[in-house]
Amino acid sequence: MTNALERIRAAKRELGQDVVVLAHHYQRKEVVEQGDFVGDSYQLSSYAAASDAQKIVFCGVHFMAEAARILARPNQKVYMPDPRAGCPMADMADARDTVTALSQLRQMAGKGRKIIPVTYVNSNADVKAIVGHAGGLVCTSANAGKALEWAATKGDLLFFLPDEFLGTNTANDLGYQPVARWNPHEANGGLTLKEVETAKVIVWQGYCHVHTYFTPAMVEAARAKYPDCKVVVHPECKPDVVEVADGCGSTSYLVREVEEAGSGQTVVVGTEVNLVLRLASEFPDRKIVPLDYSLCPNMYRTTPDKLADLLERFDPAREITVPEDVVAGARLALQRMLDL
Ligand code: SF4
């Protein structure tokens, strides 16, 4: 490990301003410590869009590096230490099923109702492109509310994908009801004509296993163990968990809750465990505990050794590319988010 960290520092010294290392909050601590910039997916996409570095190294999962590629300039290159680090939730919505869903919804919604799709940034580039061409936009957990409000000014029926729970929690917050669930494995999403005609929001049945793992019983157990604690959770959790928590918000919100907690306070955090444990070590004067141990194995694929290898050789197999015909539509959807 020490060897890997020394190799990373030496390579970065040599590369200077030519390289920038972006690290997502869910990366393991030793990788986060090597990041020039650490943030959630929204912060990292904005940073990638503004960066002048020739080589952008993305320590995160594949859809994030794709978004950086789409927003970067043509002369910049985007790499991942392990390009196999994907996101199972992003893979729950593919391009073909998304096109089919939009076409079936248009037929079912009836004349005069305009459908605006909103895709979570945790989606593949071809899905973002379809959404961009259909007049929709991308959102992150930090701006999902704003994105749905924007979409509601452009159309009558909002189609949120691929995370059922971020979509449902956000619609509940905004009072956008009723919410219907689209099952991509059933004809017409498993919905009746009436359900589509009356829905305000339709959510794709995808989910993040890291966050749907949490249950209301875990919140109860945390309260029993730490009676004065504050429980905060990520909006990819199920609505029954959000309902019993003290607060719910994006990764940046969870970080802020910990930063702003007083000395001696206990904060129980329902999100990816690497972030929670890192926050606990950064704030030793307060008690920061995971709601339970839930790790994202995909984020965990990136190791200091793989980062060192990449910075030393920039193996072309680790470069992230996006087909030209996908870039324009996906950029449209991402740019609408950045303009919010
Ligand atoms: S934490 Fe969940 S949504 Fe994020 S990358 Fe892992 S599987 Fe995907």
Boltz pocket constraint, residues with backbone or C-beta under 6 A from the ligand:
constraints:
  - pocket:
      binder: B
      contacts: [[A, 26], [A, 61], [A, 86], [A, 87], [A, 88], [A, 89], [A, 90], [A, 122], [A, 208], [A, 209], [A, 210], [A, 211], [A, 272], [A, 296], [A, 297], [A, 298], [A, 299]]
      max_distance: 6.0
